[in-house]
Amino acid sequence: MPRSIPTGKHTVTEEELKSCKALGFVVYSPGAKLSLVDFLKANFPGLELSKFLTEIDDLFKPMSGKRLTKIIGYNESDPFELVLQYYSEDHDDEIHGLAFSRTFIRDAGGKTAVHDFFRIPKNFRNLGHGKIMLNYGLQQYLNIGVDIIKVHAALADGGFVWARAHFVAVRKREVSLILASAKLGLPREEFKKVKEVYDNYYNADPNGIAFPINKWSLIPGMKGILQNSDWHGEIDLNNQELLFKFTNYVTGQK
């Protein structure tokens, strides 16, 4: 259900958009009838576009000496989408590449933020940049009234990181595959703890779509298995318990 709490009142202006373009961002929406400013007013009021893009630029620009591409894209037909992308020309390089993409969606069900892709050069990893970016994003998600954050944990370390951040796993088949990997890779006594979490959840709700994979991330031995896992996850920002845990995680309080 859509969020019922008050959302931010910030309104993007043409002057603000000029400051975004000055950072090197290009607006892309072939055939659009609405200007970006009018599109944001109609679909994502409260978004502090210049602040968010400046934070993104300040965080990522020092990470790459390659040519950077910065895009603000939008789709003015239902579902309404805003896409922010920032990537280096070597973004496909798993060691040196830089790539970031977020999609904001508004439809009849509410608003969703999709974490499409996130890669930073290896020498910048494990230094807290991921949490910083999550914190920047969360501020804007709350400003515009995002209901759900979606991720696909598939890149290196992503499965463990998103589990630690309190995302829930939404596809039982993917959770079952991780369980199978744990059975092969863990000592019997340690696997029992992993299986117990699985059984407790799915025995109560066989078709559940909110497996608490964070519990697995707290079990010794599961870090490596989750780092190499592939699963789809969500956080419902209308769930005050999950919002509290996620906020504490991204702000370093927990």
C-alpha positions in Angstrom: 0.0 0.0 0.0 1.2 3.6 -0.7 2.8 5.4 2.2 0.4 7.6 4.2 3.0 9.7 6.1 3.7 13.2 4.9 6.3 13.5 2.2 8.8 16.3 1.4 7.8 19.6 0.0 10.9 20.4 -2.0 10.1 21.3 -5.7 12.7 21.1 -8.4 13.1 24.3 -10.4 14.7 25.1 -13.8 17.5 26.8 -11.9 18.1 23.7 -9.9 18.2 21.6 -13.1 20.8 24.0 -14.5 23.0 23.2 -11.5 22.6 19.5 -12.2 23.6 20.0 -15.8 26.6 22.0 -14.6 27.8 18.8 -12.8 27.8 17.1 -16.2 24.4 15.3 -16.1 22.4 15.0 -19.3 18.7 14.8 -19.5 17.4 11.9 -21.7 13.8 11.3 -22.6 13.2 11.0 -26.3 9.8 12.3 -27.4 8.8 13.5 -24.0 6.0 16.1 -23.9 6.6 17.2 -20.3 9.8 18.9 -19.2 11.8 17.1 -16.5 10.8 19.8 -14.0 7.1 19.3 -14.6 7.5 15.5 -14.6 9.1 15.6 -11.2 6.5 18.0 -9.8 3.8 15.6 -11.0 5.4 12.3 -10.0 8.2 12.7 -7.4 7.6 15.9 -5.4 10.0 16.2 -2.5 13.0 15.0 -4.5 16.1 17.2 -3.8 17.6 16.5 -7.2 20.5 18.9 -7.1 21.5 17.8 -3.5 21.2 14.1 -4.4 23.2 14.4 -7.7 25.9 16.5 -6.0 26.3 13.9 -3.3 26.6 11.2 -6.0 29.1 13.2 -7.9 31.2 14.1 -4.9 31.3 10.4 -3.8 32.0 8.8 -7.2 34.0 11.3 -9.2 37.3 10.7 -7.3 37.0 7.0 -7.9 37.7 7.0 -11.6 40.1 8.8 -14.0 38.1 7.5 -17.0 35.5 9.4 -18.9 32.2 9.6 -16.9 28.7 9.4 -18.3 25.9 11.0 -16.1 22.3 10.6 -17.1 18.9 11.7 -15.8 16.3 9.8 -17.8 12.5 9.7 -17.4 9.5 8.0 -18.8 6.3 10.0 -18.7 3.9 7.1 -19.5 2.5 4.9 -16.8 4.4 3.4 -14.9 6.2 6.7 -14.5 10.0 6.2 -14.2 12.9 8.4 -13.2 16.4 6.8 -13.9 19.6 8.2 -12.5 22.8 6.7 -14.0 26.5 7.4 -13.3 29.2 5.3 -14.9 32.8 5.2 -16.2 33.7 4.2 -19.7 35.3 1.0 -18.2 32.1 0.2 -16.2 32.2 -3.5 -17.3 35.7 -3.9 -15.7 35.0 -5.9 -12.5 38.2 -4.5 -10.9 38.4 -0.9 -12.0 34.8 -0.1 -13.3 32.4 2.4 -11.8 28.7 2.0 -12.3 25.6 3.2 -10.5 21.9 3.1 -11.6 18.7 3.8 -9.6 15.2 3.7 -11.0 12.3 5.4 -9.3 8.8 4.1 -10.3 5.4 5.5 -9.6 2.3 3.4 -10.4 -1.0 2.5 -9.0 0.6 0.5 -6.2 2.7 3.4 -4.9 6.4 4.3 -5.4 9.4 2.0 -5.7 13.1 2.5 -5.8 15.0 -0.1 -7.7 18.7 -0.5 -7.0 19.5 -1.6 -10.6 23.3 -1.7 -10.4 26.2 -0.7 -8.2 29.9 -1.2 -8.8 32.9 0.8 -7.5 36.6 0.1 -8.2 38.1 -2.6 -6.0 40.5 -0.3 -4.2 37.5 1.7 -2.9 35.5 -1.2 -1.6 35.0 -2.1 2.0 35.6 1.5 3.0 32.0 2.4 3.8 31.1 4.0 0.5 28.1 1.6 0.0 26.6 2.7 3.3 27.1 6.3 2.5 25.3 5.9 -0.8 22.5 4.0 0.9 22.1 6.8 3.4 22.0 9.4 0.6 19.3 7.4 -1.2 17.2 6.8 1.9 17.0 10.5 2.6 15.4 11.0 -0.8 13.2 7.9 -0.6 11.6 9.3 2.5 11.3 12.7 0.9 9.3 11.4 -2.0 7.4 8.7 -0.1 8.9 5.5 -1.6 7.1 2.4 -0.4 9.4 -0.4 -1.5 13.2 -0.6 -2.2 14.1 -3.5 -4.5 17.5 -5.1 -5.1 19.0 -8.0 -7.0 21.9 -9.3 -5.0 24.1 -10.8 -7.7 27.4 -8.9 -7.9 30.5 -9.8 -5.8 29.7 -9.5 -2.0 26.2 -8.2 -2.8 24.3 -11.1 -1.3 26.0 -10.6 2.1 25.8 -6.8 2.1 22.0 -6.7 1.3 21.3 -9.4 3.9 23.2 -7.3 6.5 21.2 -4.3 5.5 17.9 -6.1 6.5 16.5 -6.7 3.0 14.2 -9.7 3.0 14.5 -12.4 0.3 11.3 -12.6 -1.8 11.8 -15.8 -3.9 11.8 -19.1 -2.1 13.6 -20.9 -4.9 16.6 -18.6 -4.5 16.6 -19.1 -0.8 16.5 -22.8 -1.2 19.5 -22.7 -3.5 21.5 -20.8 -0.9 20.4 -23.4 1.7 21.7 -26.1 -0.6 25.1 -24.3 -0.9 25.2 -24.0 2.9 24.6 -27.8 3.3 27.6 -28.5 1.0 29.9 -25.9 2.5 29.2 -25.8 6.2 30.0 -28.2 9.1 26.9 -30.2 10.1 26.3 -28.4 13.4 26.6 -25.0 11.8 24.3 -26.0 8.9 21.6 -27.1 11.5 21.4 -23.4 12.6 20.9 -22.3 9.0 18.3 -25.0 8.3 16.4 -24.0 11.5 16.0 -20.4 10.3 14.7 -21.7 6.9 12.3 -24.2 8.5 10.9 -21.8 11.1 10.0 -19.3 8.4 8.7 -21.5 5.6 6.9 -24.0 7.9 4.9 -21.0 9.2 4.4 -19.5 5.7 5.2 -22.0 2.9 4.7 -19.4 0.2 6.3 -16.5 2.1 7.9 -13.6 0.2 9.8 -12.0 3.1 12.4 -14.5 4.3 14.6 -12.9 7.0 17.9 -13.6 5.3 19.6 -11.1 7.7 19.4 -14.0 10.3 21.7 -16.0 8.0 24.2 -13.2 7.7 24.7 -13.4 11.5 25.7 -17.1 11.4 29.4 -17.8 11.3 30.4 -19.4 8.0 27.5 -17.9 6.0 29.4 -14.8 5.0 31.2 -16.5 2.2 28.1 -18.4 1.0 26.0 -15.2 0.9 28.8 -13.2 -0.8 28.5 -15.7 -3.7 24.7 -15.9 -3.7 22.1 -14.6 -6.1 18.7 -13.5 -4.8 16.1 -10.8 -5.1 15.2 -8.7 -2.1 13.0 -5.9 -0.8 12.5 -3.5 2.1 9.0 -2.2 2.8 9.5 1.3 4.1 6.0 1.2 5.5 7.2 -1.5 7.9 8.4 0.6 10.8 10.5 -2.2 12.2 12.4 -2.8 9.0 12.7 0.9 8.4 14.2 1.4 11.8 16.7 -1.5 11.3 17.7 -0.3 7.8 18.1 3.3 9.0 20.4 2.2 11.8 22.4 0.1 9.4 23.0 2.9 6.8 23.8 5.4 9.5 26.3 3.1 11.2 24.3 2.8 14.4 23.9 -0.9 14.2 
